Amino acid sequence: MSEASCPDWRVRRATPGDARALALVGAATFLESFAGVIDGDAIVAHCDKQHSVATYERYLAGGASAWIAEAAPGAAPVGYALLTRPELAQAGDGDVELKRIYLLSRFHGSGIAPALMDAALAAAGDAERLLLGVYNGNARAIAFYRKHGFSVIGERRFSVGAESYDDFVLARPIRSEIRT
């Protein structure tokens, strides 16, 4: 699925020219999700590094795939999904990672998040599994992932600033082996 839409939004394949919009949405959603959970200075420093325009340019130049959600009218960026080679310890041959699937909370329940997930799943079609990491205190995200066929396969520590947080590592089978 390269593009999905409804009268109020659309999801389309991101291009290298979208790195700035991806960085903006990444930083905004990270701040929105973790303000009051993580130290503010650590959030700012994390976003400066992990959600910089250069970071997204590197992802896209390195073979990552991304889809951006835009609100109508005006095509303002409100969410995205980013599919990369896995960096998780639990990854095996043939796995891909849903590095990020972010959506501004105002658009939760709009159908955008499932459209972003559908785009990522379609692109991961030849993979064995789709993996992701999620903060273990993010019940809403975990419920969304479970609804889309993910289950916990492990844990990891995720550092932001001087603090570390517990994440779940989730996986969803993509390709079923045919046994004869």
C-alpha positions in Angstrom: 0.0 0.0 0.0 1.7 3.2 -1.1 -1.1 5.6 -0.4 -4.3 5.6 1.7 -6.7 8.5 2.3 -10.0 9.7 3.6 -11.5 13.2 3.3 -9.5 14.5 6.3 -6.0 12.9 5.8 -3.8 10.8 3.6 -0.9 8.5 4.0 1.7 8.5 1.3 5.2 7.1 0.8 7.8 9.5 2.1 10.6 10.8 -0.1 14.0 12.1 0.9 12.5 15.6 0.7 10.2 14.7 3.6 13.1 14.3 6.1 12.3 17.7 7.6 8.6 16.8 8.2 9.6 13.4 9.6 12.0 15.1 12.1 9.4 17.6 13.1 6.7 15.0 13.8 9.2 12.7 15.5 10.3 15.3 17.9 6.8 16.6 18.5 5.3 13.1 19.2 8.3 12.1 21.4 7.8 15.3 23.5 4.0 14.8 23.6 4.4 11.2 24.7 7.1 11.5 27.3 6.8 15.0 28.9 6.2 14.3 32.6 7.8 10.9 32.3 11.3 11.7 31.1 13.4 14.7 32.2 12.7 17.7 29.9 16.4 18.5 29.1 16.9 14.8 28.3 13.9 14.9 25.9 15.3 17.9 24.1 18.8 16.4 23.8 17.3 13.1 22.6 15.2 14.8 20.0 18.1 17.0 18.8 20.0 13.8 18.0 17.4 11.1 17.2 14.9 13.3 15.5 17.2 15.6 13.5 16.7 16.2 9.8 20.1 14.6 9.2 19.0 11.5 11.1 16.0 11.0 8.8 18.1 11.8 5.7 20.5 9.0 6.8 17.7 6.6 7.3 16.2 7.3 3.9 19.5 7.3 2.1 20.4 4.0 3.8 17.5 2.1 2.5 14.8 2.7 5.1 11.2 3.1 4.0 8.8 5.7 5.5 5.2 6.7 5.1 4.0 10.1 6.1 0.4 11.0 7.2 -0.8 14.4 6.3 -3.9 16.2 7.5 -6.3 18.1 5.2 -6.6 20.8 4.3 -3.0 21.8 3.7 -1.1 18.5 4.0 0.4 19.3 7.5 2.5 16.3 8.7 0.8 14.5 11.6 2.4 11.1 11.8 4.6 8.6 10.1 6.0 5.0 10.1 9.6 4.1 9.5 10.8 0.6 8.5 14.5 -0.2 8.8 17.0 -3.0 9.1 16.6 -4.4 12.6 18.9 -3.1 15.4 17.2 -5.1 18.1 19.1 -7.9 19.8 16.2 -10.3 19.3 16.3 -9.9 15.5 17.1 -12.9 13.3 17.8 -13.3 9.6 14.9 -12.1 7.6 13.4 -9.7 10.2 12.7 -6.0 9.7 12.1 -3.4 12.3 9.3 -0.9 12.6 11.7 1.7 14.0 9.0 4.3 14.6 5.2 4.6 14.1 4.3 8.0 15.6 1.1 10.0 15.4 0.1 13.2 17.1 -2.5 12.4 19.8 -5.1 14.7 18.3 -5.3 12.2 15.4 -5.6 9.0 17.5 -8.8 7.2 16.5 -8.9 8.7 13.0 -7.8 5.6 11.2 -4.3 7.0 10.4 -2.4 4.7 12.7 -3.9 1.5 11.1 -3.2 2.9 7.6 0.5 3.5 8.6 0.7 0.0 10.0 -0.9 -1.4 6.9 1.7 0.4 4.8 4.6 -1.0 6.9 3.2 -4.5 6.8 2.8 -4.4 3.1 6.4 -3.3 2.6 7.6 -6.0 5.0 5.9 -8.7 3.0 9.0 -10.8 2.3 10.2 -10.6 5.9 9.9 -13.4 8.4 8.8 -11.0 11.2 8.2 -7.4 11.9 9.9 -6.3 15.2 9.5 -3.1 17.3 10.4 -1.7 20.7 7.9 0.1 22.9 8.1 1.7 26.3 6.6 -0.9 28.7 4.5 1.9 30.3 2.8 2.9 27.0 -0.4 0.8 27.5 -2.2 2.5 24.5 0.6 1.7 22.1 0.9 -1.9 23.4 -2.8 -2.4 22.9 -2.6 -1.1 19.4 0.3 -3.5 18.6 -1.5 -6.5 20.1 -4.5 -5.7 18.0 -2.2 -5.8 14.9 -0.9 -9.3 15.8 2.3 -8.4 17.8 3.4 -10.3 20.9 6.2 -9.7 23.4 9.4 -11.6 22.6 11.8 -9.9 24.9 12.9 -6.8 26.7 15.5 -4.1 26.3 16.8 -1.0 28.1 16.3 2.3 26.2 18.4 5.3 27.3 17.3 8.9 27.2 19.9 11.1 28.7 21.3 9.6 31.9 18.3 7.4 32.6 17.3 4.1 31.2 13.8 2.8 30.7 12.3 -0.6 30.2 10.9 -1.5 26.7 9.2 -4.5 25.4 10.4 -6.0 22.2 7.4 -7.2 20.1 7.2 -9.3 17.0 4.6 -10.1 14.4 5.0 -13.0 11.9 4.9 -11.8 8.3 5.7 -14.8 6.2 4.5 -18.3 7.0 6.7 -21.1 5.9 5.0 -23.5 3.5 5.7 -27.1 4.6 5.2 -29.9 2.2 
